[in-house]
C-alpha cells in the first residue's frame, strides 16, 4: 500500500494482531501504547493514517484527537469498545475521519482504512491552488502573492484554506468559528473571526481596504472571490 500507519492502543494483544495483519497488507506500521507516546510518534513519523483508541491509560483518546487536529490533518480512525451514539458523534466531532467499534472484523477495518486513505489522497491531489496573483501550496503550506511569499500563521493558513475550499460561497461567521476554532469556546459575539480576516487581508490583498479575494457579506460573514 506504500503507506505508514500508527496504532495508538493500550491493548498490546490487539495492537500486535493489527500490526501483523496490516503489515501483510503492505503497510508500514508503528505502535504506541498510550496517548503521550502516540502524540510524540505522530509528530516524529508523520504517518499517513492513525488508528486511535478512545480509552487510553494516560490521555483520553478524544483529547489526543483534538491535539492532533490542532497540529495536523493526518486521517484518524477512532477505535473503541464504546457503542453509544454520543461517543461515536463525539469522536467524529473532535476530528476523527471514521469510527469503528470493538470487537470488529479486520476486513471491515481494512476497508475503512483504505477508504479514508483514498479520500485523503483525493483531497491532496490538487496541491497547488492559484487565482489571480495568489498561489497556495497545500503540500508545503506556503502562500505567495505576485511570487513573493506571505508568512501566514497556522490559523491564518487554515482560514485561507477554508475560504478557497468554498469558492464564491457565503460563509457565516458561525460556520467559520465552528470549522477553525472547533475546540475553543468562542462566544457568538466574539470578534475573533473578523480580526483574523483583517490580518489575512493585510498579508494577501493588494489593497486590504478594498479586498479582491476575501469579500465581506454584510450581516452574514465572508465570501472568497475566485472569479
C-alpha positions in Angstrom: 0.0 0.0 0.0 3.1 2.2 0.4 1.5 4.0 3.4 2.6 4.4 7.0 0.2 3.7 9.9 0.4 4.5 13.6 -1.7 2.4 16.0 -2.3 4.0 19.4 -4.0 1.5 21.8 -3.1 0.2 25.2 -4.3 -3.4 24.5 -1.0 -4.9 23.4 -2.6 -8.1 22.1 -4.9 -6.2 19.8 -2.0 -4.0 18.7 0.2 -6.9 17.8 -2.6 -8.7 15.8 -3.4 -5.5 14.0 0.2 -4.8 13.2 0.8 -8.3 11.8 -2.3 -8.1 9.6 -1.7 -4.6 8.4 1.9 -5.4 7.5 0.6 -8.4 5.5 -1.5 -5.8 3.6 1.7 -3.9 2.8 1.6 -1.1 5.3 4.5 0.1 7.4 3.2 0.1 11.0 4.3 1.9 14.2 2.7 1.3 17.6 2.2 3.3 20.7 0.5 2.2 23.9 -0.5 5.5 25.5 -1.6 8.9 24.4 1.6 10.8 25.1 3.7 8.3 23.1 1.1 8.4 20.3 1.4 12.2 20.0 5.2 12.0 20.1 5.3 9.3 17.4 2.7 11.1 15.2 5.0 14.2 15.3 8.1 12.2 14.6 7.0 9.8 11.9 4.2 11.8 10.3 2.1 8.7 9.4 -0.4 8.6 6.6 -3.2 7.4 9.0 -3.6 6.9 12.7 -5.7 4.2 14.3 -6.6 5.7 17.7 -8.2 4.0 20.7 -10.7 6.1 22.6 -9.8 4.7 26.0 -6.1 5.3 26.8 -4.4 5.0 30.2 -3.0 8.5 30.4 -4.7 10.9 28.0 -8.2 10.3 26.7 -8.4 9.5 23.0 -10.7 12.4 22.4 -8.1 14.8 23.8 -5.4 13.1 21.7 -7.5 13.5 18.6 -8.1 17.2 19.5 -4.4 17.9 20.0 -3.5 16.1 16.7 -6.2 18.2 14.9 -4.6 21.4 16.1 -1.3 20.3 14.5 -2.0 18.2 11.5 -4.6 16.9 9.0 -3.4 13.2 9.3 -6.5 11.0 8.9 -7.7 9.4 12.1 -9.8 6.2 12.5 -11.2 6.0 16.1 -11.1 2.5 17.6 -13.2 1.9 20.7 -15.2 -0.5 22.8 -17.9 2.1 23.4 -21.0 1.6 21.3 -23.0 4.6 22.4 -24.1 7.0 19.7 -23.0 10.0 21.8 -19.4 8.6 21.9 -19.4 8.0 18.2 -20.6 11.5 17.5 -18.1 13.0 19.9 -15.3 11.1 18.2 -16.2 12.4 14.8 -16.8 15.9 16.1 -13.4 16.1 17.7 -11.8 15.4 14.3 -11.8 11.7 13.6 -12.4 10.7 10.0 -14.0 7.4 10.8 -15.1 5.2 13.7 -15.2 1.5 14.4 -16.4 -0.4 17.5 -14.6 -3.3 19.1 -14.9 -6.2 18.6 -14.6 -5.7 14.9 -13.8 -7.7 11.8 -10.4 -7.0 10.4 -11.6 -6.9 6.9 -14.0 -4.1 7.8 -11.3 -2.1 9.5 -9.0 -2.7 6.4 -11.8 -1.5 4.1 -12.3 1.6 6.2 -8.6 2.4 6.3 -8.4 2.1 2.5 -11.4 4.3 2.1 -10.1 7.0 4.4 -6.7 6.9 2.7 -8.4 7.3 -0.7 -10.3 10.3 0.5 -7.2 11.9 1.9 -5.2 11.2 -1.3 -8.0 12.7 -3.4 -8.1 15.8 -1.1 -4.4 16.4 -1.7 -4.2 15.7 -5.4 -4.6 19.4 -6.0 -1.6 20.6 -4.0 -1.5 24.0 -5.8 -4.3 26.4 -5.9 -4.0 29.6 -7.9 -6.3 32.6 -8.5 -5.1 35.9 -10.0 -1.8 36.8 -8.2 -2.4 34.4 -5.3 -0.9 30.9 -5.1 -1.4 28.4 -2.3 0.7 25.3 -2.0 -1.1 22.9 0.4 1.7 20.4 0.5 4.3 22.9 1.7 1.8 25.1 3.3 3.2 28.2 1.6 1.4 31.2 0.1 2.7 33.6 -2.4 1.4 36.9 -3.7 2.9 38.0 -7.0 5.7 35.5 -6.5 6.6 36.8 -3.0 5.9 34.6 0.0 3.3 35.7 2.5 4.2 34.5 6.0 1.0 33.1 7.5 0.4 31.6 10.9 -1.1 28.1 11.2 -4.6 29.6 12.0 -4.3 32.1 9.1 -3.4 29.3 6.7 -6.3 27.2 7.9 -8.7 30.1 7.5 -7.4 30.8 3.9 -7.7 27.1 3.2 -11.3 27.1 4.4 -12.2 30.0 2.1 -10.6 28.5 -1.0 -12.4 25.2 -0.4 -15.7 27.0 -0.6 -15.1 29.4 -3.6 -17.7 32.0 -4.2 -19.8 30.7 -1.3 -21.0 32.9 1.5 -19.6 31.6 4.8 -21.3 32.7 8.0 -19.1 33.7 11.0 -20.6 30.8 13.0 -19.6 28.3 10.3 -16.1 29.7 10.2 -15.8 29.6 14.0 -17.0 26.0 14.1 -14.5 24.9 11.4 -11.4 26.8 12.5 -11.9 27.1 16.3 -13.5 23.7 16.9 -12.1 23.3 20.4 -12.4 26.9 21.6 -15.4 28.3 23.4 -15.8 31.4 21.3 -18.9 33.5 22.1 -21.1 34.2 19.2 -20.4 37.9 19.6 -16.6 37.4 19.6 -14.7 39.4 17.0 -12.1 36.7 16.6 -13.2 35.8 13.0 -13.1 39.4 11.9 -9.7 40.1 13.5 -8.2 37.1 11.7 -9.8 38.1 8.4 -8.3 41.5 8.8 -4.8 40.0 9.5 -5.2 37.7 6.5 -6.2 40.5 4.2 -3.1 42.5 5.2 -0.9 39.7 4.1 -2.6 38.6 0.8 -4.7 41.5 -0.5 -3.0 44.2 -2.8 -5.3 46.7 -1.1 -6.6 45.4 2.3 -9.1 48.3 2.4 -10.6 47.3 -0.9 -10.2 43.5 -0.9 -10.5 41.4 -4.1 -10.2 37.9 -2.5 -12.0 37.9 0.8 -15.2 39.9 0.5 -17.4 41.0 3.3 -21.1 39.9 3.1 -22.9 42.4 5.3 -24.8 40.9 8.2 -23.7 37.3 7.3 -19.9 36.7 7.0 -17.4 36.4 4.2 -17.0 35.1 0.7 -13.9 34.1 -1.2 -13.9 35.6 -4.7 -12.4 33.1 -7.1 -13.6 34.8 -10.3 
